[in-house]
Amino acid sequence: DGGASITVCAANAQQVLLSTGQGRLVLLDIARDALTVAATTTMSHDVACIDISPLGAADGGKFNVDTCDYFLFHQPYTKLVNKSYARYYYNDYVRGTARDDVAAALAPIMGELAGGDESATYAHRPLEKACVAASAARAADVLAPSTRFGELIGNSYCASLYFGLLSLMSARGDDLVGKRALAFSYGSGLAATMYSLKFERPVSGAVTACNIADALAQRQHASVDEFTDALAQRERAALTLATAATSEDVKVADDSTTHVDSGDYYLAAIAADGQR
């Protein structure tokens, strides 16, 4: 192909996926004695890594949003997770794997977008709303269990996807055995990863060991003034070393530790040599 070089490659038993640079992808089908081009596409950005692990339905049918029992996402905030899940419904429509009711719901807006560039759909509010509406009923069962902990504590950044996994495990327990979850994580626009998880064994032991639900339930409510004071104390602790005299230890914590759980660590003082 014009002397193009293969920059990234991935394969499974039936297919090979190649990147030839500048965002171009080529999908090859593996036959007994030949490789045939099944499809080509060009992404809006260059491709750094790819994976083509099979995600087909257990009965051999095409993969769609109904293939998996649960969904996990990186969760900066829950509204974005709902939009991300809804985008699967758009993908199913484009690939021809959407359920009949979903296809009927999206058909009017997709007709308006026919012939346009896919990048125009990324910020298309009517399409986004249509997909969220089409996905809302099932999202309550397959998405909400993984978002509960994130709703309670906010964005945990690198841990976000796996905190969602723990949230799902806490919500569903050993009923997850035999179920499959699709997990999607990304970071600052640089890279993204998607994979599926199959629960082969009971998870109740891990849930009990982590005990996150009880820990969150025992949190203390604080007023705005109390929260501001806590931040100010943390600021003083961070800046103390730069301003403290080097000849004596500096106490940086309040006398009361009633808010500290048994087994937790807290900063009590900074020694003259800088040790905390």
Secondary structure, DSSP 8 states (H G I E B T S, - for coil): -TT----EEEE-SSEEEEE-STTEEEEEEE-SS-EEEEEEEE-SS------------TTS----TTS-SEEEE--SSHHHHHHHHHHHHHHHHHHT---HHHHHHHHHHHHHHTTS-GGGGTT-HHHHHHHHHHHHHHHHHHTGGGTHHHHHH---GGGHHHHHHHHHHHHHGGGGTT-EEEEEEEETTTEEEEEEEE--S--HHHHHHH-HHHHHHT-----HHHHHHHHHHHHHHHHHHHHS-TTS-EE-S-S--TTS-TT-----EE-TTS--
